[in-house]
Amino acid sequence: GFYANLLLTQTPEHILTQTNNKTEILCELKKEHTGVYWYRWSQERQHFEFLVFSNTLGKTTYGTNVSQHKFSVHEARSQSSYSLHISHLHPSDNGTYYCSVSQSSQLLLGSGTQLSVVDALPLPPKTTQTPMSKKPVPWIIKSKAASKKGPCSPLVWIPLATGVLLLLLGLVPTAHRLYRLRRRLWLRIHRQ
């Protein structure tokens, strides 16, 4: 079976690039191994494909119909890190790429790198302001001026205090009425 695993660190998580570019996926290994396998999962074709195996002696074995001109594996830092280089990118290269090592008859997989190859990259959002975003500016300035005086600005506490006072004054007659009602009931009960 395939096991996600902490012995492999694969970076980056996502790659978005243009047709005809090249890219690189890095795989760092924290344990001894005989070499690194690279696989691609194609969502479109629902297919898991073996691409290339590179052993610790630098010998490379390619999968069926896998181009050696397109895929190459480079070893770095004394066999603890391998990178898969993919050139002449095309939308057909889209998929999730996994580096993998074999350990005690299990295939341990990296976290995966999702590669998206597009003919044209999406344009960055425009930085010019739309008329919509100009309206709140004066309000923002006002609130900054109020906050300069601190949280107990007269603009805040005067209406707040007035509201509380009116609420209390409204409760006084109600409380008095309840008191009288309770007293009347109490007297009636005790007379009987």
N, C-alpha and C positions, 0 to 999 in steps of 0.2 A: 504493500500500500504506500501511499504518499503521506508524508508527515510534515506539517509546518514545524519550524524548528528554530531554536535560539543559537545554534552553532553556525548558522549562516546569516550574514547581514547583507541584504541586497539593496542597492540604491541606484537611481532615484525610484520613487513610487510611480510617478507619471512622467511621460515624455510626450510633448506635443511639438511636432516639427513638420517641415515642408518637404514635398517630393524632391528627390535628387540630393537631399542633404545626407549627412552621416551622423551616427549617434553612438553612444557608448553606455553600457550597463555594467556596474561594478558589483562584484561578489566577494565578500571577505569571509574567510573561514577561520574558525576558532579551534579546530581539532585536526588531527592528522587524517590524511585522505590519500586516495590513489589518483585522484583527478576530479575534474568538474564537468558535469553534463549541463547542457543548455537545452531547454524545451520551449515551445511556443504553444499557447492555447488560443485557438481562433474561435471567438464567439460566433462569428458568421458561419463558419463551417462546422462548428461543434466538434472540433478535432484537436487532439493533443499530439504535437509533432516533435520528434527528436531532431535537433538541429546539428549539434556538434559535441564531441567529447574531447577534452584536452587532458592528457595525463601529466604527472609530475615531471616526466622526462621531456615534456614539450611536444610529444607526438599527438597529432590531431586526427580524429576520425569523424567524418561527416555523415549525416543521415542521407537517406535516399533522396535524390533530386535537390539536394541543398548545395547552393553555389558557394565555392571556396572564395570567389571574388567578392561576394556579398558579406559573408560572415568570417570573422577571424577572432581568435582568442589570444589575449596577451596576459602574460604572467607578471606579477610585480611583487616586490617586498618578500623575497624568499618563500615563494609558494604559499603565502597566506592570503593572497588576493589575486583574483582573475578578473579581466574585463572582456566583455563581448563587444566587438566592434561590428556595426552593421552599416554598410555603405550603399549608395545608389537607392536610397529609400523610395518606396512606392506605397500607395494606399493598401496594396495587397499584403504588406508587411505588418499591418495592424494586428494587434493581439496582446496577450499578456505573456511576458517572457520570464522564465524561471531558471535560476541556477540551481544545481542539485548535486549532492554527493551521495554515494552509496555507503551505508554503514550497517553492518551485521544484517545483511539481506533486506534492509529497508532503504527506500530512496527518500532522502531528506530534502525537502524543497525550501528555497528561499521564499520571501514574502511576495515576490512578483513585481514586475515593472510593466505598467500598461503603456504601450506605445501607440500613439495616434499620428498617422501621417496624413497630411491634408495638402491639397494643391495650393491653397492660399490660407495663410494664418488669419484668424479674426482680428479686425482692427481694434486697437485699444480704445476705451471709451473717450469721447471728446471732453476736453477740459473746459470748453467755453460754457458759461453759465446760461441756462435757459431763463426766459422771463419769469417762470414760476418760482425759481429759487431766489429772485431778487426781492420779493415781497416781504419775507420774514426778517430781513436785515434790520430795519428800524426797531422792531420789537426786541431783537437780540441786543441791540445797543442799549435800549431802555433797561432791560433786565440786568445788564452788566453794571449800569449806573446805580441801580438799586442795591445790588449786592456789594458794592464798594463800601456802603455804610454798615455792612455787616448783616447778620441774620435778623437783628431786631430793628430793622429800618422802620421809620414811622409809616412808610407806605404799606408795610405789612401789618404792624401791630395795631394801628388805629382802627382799621376796618374789622380786624379780628376781635379786638376788645369790645367794640360797639356791638358786634354780632352776639358775643357771649353775654353782654349786659342785657340786651333785648330779650334773649332767650331766658335769662334768669327772671327778669321782670314779668315775662309771660307766664312763668311757672308759679309765681307767688300767689295769684288769685286761685289757681287750680289747687295748690297745696292747701290753702286756707279753706276752700270748699270741701276738700276731702276730710280735713280735720273736723269741720263742723258736722259733716255727715256721719263720721265715725262716732263722734260724741253723742249725736242724736240717737244712733242705733244702740249705743252702750247704755244710755239712760233708759230707752224703751225696754231693753232686755232686763235691766235691774229693777224696773218698776213692777214687772210681772212677777 
